């Protein structure tokens, strides 16, 4: 997993910097081992060896394996959410060239949030451990998918009046949008592969076309059809 430098590492004092470095090393090593072995298969000894620290050091920081696992999920989720909200900031603000702008947004959402290292890690852990240890993912339930749906629903509500979209339930529309953009990529992602740019473009363009056909107001559809007919004539 790629190393990162959190703000805590800027704190003064050799001891404090050393403790922060150890925590980062432990979290990174634990993420790799949990991803490879699963929660039940991972051992503190293996994580300690990979992090180049002692077994006791891990217990000093995290007390037990379950606490360490939840810390890893939180750490990965924090980065995943940062990437997510960076992409959400590119959501279209107006109806100009809406189809192409929504398709570009959808492609960025999949590429930078679902198919990056952190997205793959979270998906793998939920798929393999979620049923056996649901309590380990309680924070992920609230801060992951829940925040995505709510944020996207708010953006669709803002866009709806400007783009003349007929939406009664923005939360439902948000879930449908996310389901559509992932529909044709599920099998690729399920096996840990990364879709090509071409696959991503085709899937997201089709998804956005389907989404807009469902939500553009009838008058807007009729107007668009009439304009095309006039141009053809």
C-alpha positions as CSV (number, residue, x, y, z in Angstrom):
1,X,0.0,0.0,0.0
2,X,1.3,3.5,-0.8
3,X,2.8,5.4,2.1
4,X,1.3,8.7,3.1
5,X,2.3,11.4,5.5
6,X,-0.5,12.5,7.8
7,X,-0.5,15.8,9.6
8,X,0.5,14.1,12.9
9,X,3.9,13.4,11.5
10,X,4.7,17.1,11.5
11,X,4.4,17.3,15.2
12,X,7.5,18.2,17.1
13,X,9.5,15.7,19.1
14,X,11.5,12.6,18.0
15,X,9.3,10.3,20.2
16,X,6.0,11.5,18.8
17,X,7.3,11.3,15.2
18,X,8.5,7.8,15.9
19,X,5.2,6.7,17.3
20,X,3.3,8.1,14.3
21,X,5.7,6.3,11.9
22,X,5.1,3.0,13.7
23,X,1.4,3.4,13.5
24,X,1.6,4.0,9.8
25,X,3.8,1.1,9.3
26,X,1.5,-1.2,11.3
27,X,-1.6,0.0,9.5
28,X,-0.1,-0.5,6.1
29,X,1.3,-3.9,6.9
30,X,-2.0,-5.0,8.5
31,X,-4.0,-3.9,5.4
32,X,-1.8,-6.0,3.2
33,X,-2.0,-9.1,5.5
34,X,-5.8,-8.7,6.0
35,X,-6.3,-8.4,2.3
36,X,-4.2,-11.4,1.6
37,X,-5.3,-13.7,4.5
38,X,-8.7,-12.3,5.6
39,X,-9.5,-11.4,9.1
40,X,-9.6,-14.9,10.6
41,X,-6.5,-16.0,8.7
42,X,-4.3,-13.0,9.6
43,X,-2.0,-13.3,12.6
44,X,-0.5,-10.5,14.7
45,X,2.9,-12.2,14.3
46,X,2.7,-12.0,10.5
47,X,1.6,-8.4,10.6
48,X,4.5,-7.6,13.0
49,X,7.0,-9.2,10.7
50,X,5.7,-7.3,7.7
51,X,5.7,-4.0,9.7
52,X,9.2,-4.7,11.1
53,X,7.9,-4.1,14.6
54,X,7.5,-6.4,17.6
55,X,4.3,-8.3,18.4
56,X,4.1,-6.3,21.7
57,X,4.3,-3.0,19.8
58,X,1.2,-3.8,17.9
59,X,-0.6,-4.8,21.1
60,X,0.6,-1.5,22.7
61,X,-1.0,0.5,20.0
62,X,-4.2,-1.6,19.2
63,X,-4.7,-4.0,22.1
64,X,-6.2,-6.8,19.9
65,X,-6.6,-7.9,16.3
66,X,-10.2,-6.8,16.1
67,X,-9.3,-3.2,17.1
68,X,-6.4,-3.2,14.6
69,X,-8.7,-4.4,11.8
70,X,-11.3,-1.7,12.5
71,X,-8.4,0.9,12.5
72,X,-7.3,-0.4,9.1
73,X,-10.8,-0.1,7.7
74,X,-11.2,3.4,9.1
75,X,-7.8,4.4,7.7
76,X,-8.6,3.1,4.2
77,X,-12.1,4.6,4.3
78,X,-10.7,8.0,5.2
79,X,-8.6,8.0,2.1
80,X,-11.4,6.6,0.0
81,X,-13.8,9.3,1.2
82,X,-11.3,12.0,0.4
83,X,-11.0,10.7,-3.2
84,X,-14.8,10.4,-3.4
85,X,-15.5,14.0,-2.4
86,X,-12.8,15.2,-4.7
87,X,-14.7,13.6,-7.6
88,X,-18.1,14.8,-6.3
89,X,-16.8,18.3,-6.6
90,X,-16.7,17.8,-10.4
91,X,-20.5,17.1,-10.6
92,X,-22.1,19.1,-13.4
93,X,-23.5,22.5,-12.2
94,X,-25.9,23.1,-15.1
95,X,-27.7,21.5,-18.0
96,X,-25.2,22.4,-20.7
97,X,-24.0,19.3,-22.4
98,X,-25.5,17.3,-19.5
99,X,-25.1,13.8,-21.0
100,X,-21.4,14.2,-21.7
101,X,-20.6,15.9,-18.4
102,X,-22.5,13.3,-16.4
103,X,-20.7,10.5,-18.3
104,X,-17.4,12.1,-17.5
105,X,-18.3,12.4,-13.9
106,X,-19.5,8.8,-13.8
107,X,-16.2,7.5,-15.3
108,X,-14.2,9.5,-12.8
109,X,-16.3,8.1,-9.9
110,X,-15.7,4.5,-11.0
111,X,-12.0,5.0,-11.9
112,X,-11.0,7.0,-8.8
113,X,-13.3,5.5,-6.1
114,X,-14.2,1.9,-7.1
115,X,-11.2,0.7,-9.1
116,X,-8.4,2.3,-7.1
117,X,-6.4,0.4,-4.5
118,X,-8.5,1.5,-1.5
119,X,-11.8,0.8,-3.2
120,X,-10.7,-2.7,-4.1
121,X,-9.5,-3.3,-0.6
122,X,-12.8,-2.3,1.0
123,X,-14.8,-4.3,-1.5
124,X,-12.7,-7.4,-1.0
125,X,-12.9,-7.2,2.8
126,X,-16.7,-6.7,2.8
127,X,-17.2,-9.6,0.4
128,X,-15.0,-12.0,2.3
129,X,-15.6,-10.9,5.9
130,X,-18.8,-8.9,6.0
131,X,-21.2,-11.8,6.6
132,X,-19.1,-13.4,9.4
133,X,-18.1,-10.1,11.1
134,X,-20.7,-7.5,10.3
135,X,-19.8,-5.5,13.4
136,X,-16.4,-4.8,12.0
137,X,-17.9,-2.8,9.2
138,X,-20.4,-0.8,11.1
139,X,-18.4,2.4,10.6
140,X,-18.0,1.6,6.9
141,X,-21.8,1.2,6.5
142,X,-22.4,4.7,8.0
143,X,-19.4,6.6,6.5
144,X,-19.0,4.8,3.2
145,X,-22.1,4.0,1.1
146,X,-24.4,6.0,3.2
147,X,-22.4,9.2,2.7
148,X,-22.1,8.5,-1.1
149,X,-25.8,8.2,-1.5
150,X,-26.6,11.2,0.5
151,X,-24.1,13.5,-1.2
152,X,-25.1,12.4,-4.7
153,X,-28.8,12.8,-3.8
154,X,-28.1,16.4,-2.8
155,X,-26.2,17.1,-6.1
156,X,-29.1,15.6,-8.1
157,X,-31.6,17.8,-6.2
158,X,-29.5,20.9,-7.1
159,X,-29.3,19.8,-10.7
160,X,-32.9,18.8,-11.1
161,X,-34.4,22.2,-11.3
162,X,-31.8,23.5,-13.7
163,X,-31.9,20.5,-16.1
164,X,-35.7,20.0,-15.9
165,X,-35.4,16.5,-14.5
166,X,-38.5,14.8,-13.1
167,X,-37.4,13.4,-9.8
168,X,-39.6,12.7,-6.8
169,X,-37.1,10.8,-4.7
170,X,-33.5,12.0,-5.0
171,X,-32.2,9.3,-2.7
172,X,-33.7,6.6,-5.0
173,X,-32.3,8.4,-8.1
174,X,-28.8,8.5,-6.5
175,X,-28.9,4.7,-5.9
176,X,-30.2,4.1,-9.4
177,X,-27.4,6.2,-10.9
178,X,-24.7,4.4,-9.0
179,X,-26.3,1.0,-9.9
180,X,-26.4,1.9,-13.6
181,X,-22.8,3.1,-13.9
182,X,-21.6,-0.1,-12.3
183,X,-23.9,-2.6,-14.0
184,X,-21.8,-3.4,-17.0
185,X,-18.5,-3.4,-14.9
186,X,-19.5,-5.7,-12.1
187,X,-18.0,-8.9,-13.5
188,X,-14.7,-7.1,-14.3
189,X,-14.5,-5.6,-10.8
190,X,-15.6,-8.7,-9.1
191,X,-12.5,-10.6,-10.2
192,X,-10.2,-7.8,-9.1
193,X,-9.5,-6.5,-12.6
194,X,-9.5,-2.9,-13.7
195,X,-11.7,-1.9,-16.7
196,X,-10.0,-0.4,-19.7
197,X,-10.7,3.2,-20.6
198,X,-12.8,2.0,-23.5
199,X,-14.9,-0.3,-21.3
200,X,-15.3,2.5,-18.8
201,X,-16.4,5.0,-21.4
202,X,-18.9,2.6,-23.0
203,X,-20.4,1.5,-19.7
204,X,-20.8,5.0,-18.2
205,X,-22.2,6.5,-21.4
206,X,-24.8,3.8,-21.7
207,X,-25.7,4.2,-18.0
208,X,-26.1,8.0,-18.3
209,X,-28.3,7.6,-21.4
210,X,-30.5,5.2,-19.6
211,X,-30.7,7.4,-16.5
212,X,-31.6,10.5,-18.5
213,X,-34.2,8.7,-20.5
214,X,-35.9,7.8,-17.1
215,X,-35.7,11.2,-15.6
216,X,-35.8,13.9,-18.3
217,X,-39.2,15.5,-18.3
218,X,-41.5,14.4,-21.2
219,X,-41.7,18.0,-22.6
220,X,-37.9,18.1,-22.7
221,X,-37.7,14.7,-24.5
222,X,-40.4,15.9,-27.0
223,X,-38.6,19.2,-27.6
224,X,-35.3,17.4,-28.2
225,X,-36.9,15.0,-30.6
226,X,-38.6,17.8,-32.5
227,X,-35.3,19.7,-32.8
228,X,-33.5,16.6,-34.2
229,X,-36.3,16.1,-36.7
230,X,-36.1,19.7,-37.8
231,X,-32.3,19.4,-38.3
232,X,-32.8,16.2,-40.2
233,X,-35.4,17.9,-42.4
